[in-house]
Amino acid sequence: MEKHPLFQAADVLDMAVRIEDQGRAFYGKCLEKIADPQVREVLEHLMEQEGRHLELFKAMRAELNASPLPESYPGELESYVDLFVQGKVFHEDEASRRAAALQGPRDAVDFGLEHERGSIRFYSEIKGFVGESWRERIDEVVAEEKDHIRRLSALRERLPA
């Protein structure tokens, strides 16, 4: 099947930057509201990791020569991305809104889990649209995002309902 280079790799990396920026912003807002030292320790670590991922995707974006990404049909990647937008993975104010509505540490952990899972789904899907050298870097980010889920899940188990 013919591939149509309609979507730019830069667009995908811009979306990855937005995902990580929103995660970092959310964890930062949570730190403003949560006093529990165990929760704060995990959130600080996650915020730092999201910042590292943000810088990685920015660096990947900077080295890019605006190469188009192959699609199986016109609009394939854009349709996929639209699903994430509808799922609010990229919604600009979602992190602030969710952090403002926190009822406690468990809410922060639950939204963090949701965000990390969405990130993994997105990065796993975009691997099919990027070159081999980028796949390795994306695999590293996915492994770290999975570690975030493990940390958040363990933290959730320790928190009162």
C-alpha positions as CSV (number, residue, x, y, z in Angstrom):
1,M,0.0,0.0,0.0
2,E,1.3,3.4,-0.9
3,K,2.4,5.7,1.9
4,H,1.4,9.4,1.8
5,P,3.8,11.8,3.5
6,L,1.2,14.2,4.7
7,F,2.0,14.6,8.4
8,Q,5.3,16.1,9.4
9,A,7.5,14.4,12.0
10,A,7.8,17.8,13.6
11,D,4.1,17.7,14.4
12,V,4.4,14.4,16.2
13,L,7.3,15.7,18.3
14,D,5.4,18.9,19.1
15,M,2.6,16.7,20.4
16,A,5.1,14.7,22.5
17,V,6.5,18.0,23.9
18,R,2.9,19.0,24.8
19,I,2.3,15.6,26.6
20,E,5.4,15.9,28.7
21,D,4.8,19.6,29.4
22,Q,1.3,18.9,30.6
23,G,2.5,16.1,32.8
24,R,5.2,18.2,34.4
25,A,2.7,21.1,34.9
26,F,0.2,18.7,36.5
27,Y,2.7,17.2,38.9
28,G,4.0,20.7,39.8
29,K,0.4,21.9,40.5
30,C,-0.1,18.9,42.7
31,L,3.0,19.7,44.7
32,E,1.5,23.1,45.5
33,K,-1.5,21.3,47.2
34,I,-0.2,18.1,48.7
35,A,1.8,18.0,51.9
36,D,2.2,14.3,52.4
37,P,6.0,13.6,52.2
38,Q,5.7,10.2,50.5
39,V,3.4,11.6,47.8
40,R,5.5,14.6,47.3
41,E,8.7,12.5,46.9
42,V,7.0,10.5,44.1
43,L,5.5,13.6,42.4
44,E,8.8,15.4,42.5
45,H,10.5,12.5,40.9
46,L,7.9,12.2,38.2
47,M,8.0,16.0,37.5
48,E,11.8,15.8,37.1
49,Q,11.4,12.8,34.7
50,E,8.7,14.5,32.6
51,G,11.1,17.5,32.3
52,R,13.9,15.2,31.0
53,H,11.4,13.7,28.5
54,L,10.4,17.2,27.5
55,E,14.0,18.1,26.8
56,L,14.6,14.9,24.9
57,F,11.6,15.6,22.6
58,K,12.7,19.2,22.1
59,A,16.2,18.0,21.1
60,M,14.7,15.5,18.7
61,R,12.6,18.3,17.3
62,A,15.6,20.5,16.9
63,E,17.6,17.9,14.9
64,L,14.7,17.3,12.6
65,N,14.8,18.4,9.0
66,A,11.0,18.6,8.7
67,S,10.7,15.1,7.3
68,P,7.3,14.0,6.3
69,L,6.0,10.8,8.0
70,P,4.7,8.0,5.9
71,E,1.0,7.2,6.2
72,S,-1.0,4.2,4.9
73,Y,-3.7,6.6,3.8
74,P,-4.1,10.4,3.7
75,G,-4.9,11.7,7.2
76,E,-4.0,8.5,9.1
77,L,-1.8,10.0,11.7
78,E,-3.9,13.1,12.1
79,S,-7.0,10.9,12.7
80,Y,-5.1,9.0,15.3
81,V,-3.9,12.2,17.0
82,D,-7.5,13.6,17.0
83,L,-8.6,10.7,19.1
84,F,-6.0,11.7,21.7
85,V,-7.1,15.3,21.6
86,Q,-10.7,14.2,22.2
87,G,-9.4,12.1,25.1
88,K,-7.9,15.3,26.6
89,V,-4.4,14.0,26.6
90,F,-3.3,17.3,25.0
91,H,-6.0,19.6,26.3
92,E,-4.1,22.8,27.2
93,D,-5.8,23.5,30.5
94,E,-6.4,19.9,31.6
95,A,-3.4,19.7,34.0
96,S,-4.3,22.9,35.8
97,R,-8.0,22.1,35.9
98,R,-7.4,18.6,37.3
99,A,-4.9,19.8,39.9
100,A,-7.3,22.6,41.0
101,A,-10.1,20.0,41.5
102,L,-8.0,17.6,43.6
103,Q,-9.8,16.1,46.6
104,G,-6.6,14.6,47.9
105,P,-3.4,12.7,47.1
106,R,-5.4,9.8,45.7
107,D,-6.9,12.0,43.0
108,A,-3.5,13.2,42.0
109,V,-2.2,9.6,41.7
110,D,-5.3,8.5,39.7
111,F,-4.9,11.3,37.2
112,G,-1.2,10.7,37.1
113,L,-1.9,7.1,36.2
114,E,-4.3,8.1,33.5
115,H,-1.8,10.6,32.0
116,E,1.1,8.1,32.0
117,R,-1.0,5.4,30.4
118,G,-2.1,7.8,27.7
119,S,1.5,8.8,27.1
120,I,2.6,5.2,26.7
121,R,-0.2,4.6,24.2
122,F,0.7,7.6,22.1
123,Y,4.5,6.9,22.1
124,S,3.9,3.2,21.3
125,E,1.8,4.3,18.3
126,I,4.1,6.9,16.9
127,K,7.0,4.5,16.9
128,G,5.6,3.2,13.6
129,F,5.9,6.6,12.1
130,V,9.5,7.5,13.0
131,G,13.0,6.3,12.1
132,E,14.9,3.5,13.8
133,S,17.2,5.9,15.7
134,W,14.2,7.6,17.3
135,R,12.5,4.3,18.1
136,E,15.2,3.5,20.6
137,R,14.8,6.9,22.3
138,I,11.0,6.5,22.4
139,D,11.5,3.0,23.9
140,E,13.6,4.5,26.7
141,V,10.8,7.1,27.4
142,V,8.1,4.4,27.4
143,A,10.2,2.3,29.8
144,E,10.4,5.3,32.1
145,E,6.7,6.0,31.8
146,K,6.0,2.4,32.7
147,D,8.2,2.9,35.8
148,H,6.1,6.0,36.6
149,I,3.0,3.8,36.5
150,R,4.7,1.3,38.9
151,R,5.6,4.0,41.3
152,L,2.1,5.6,41.2
153,S,0.4,2.2,41.6
154,A,2.5,1.4,44.6
155,L,1.8,4.8,46.1
156,R,-1.9,4.4,45.4
157,E,-1.9,1.1,47.4
158,R,-0.5,2.9,50.4
159,L,-3.0,5.8,50.4
160,P,-6.3,5.7,52.3
161,A,-9.4,5.3,50.1
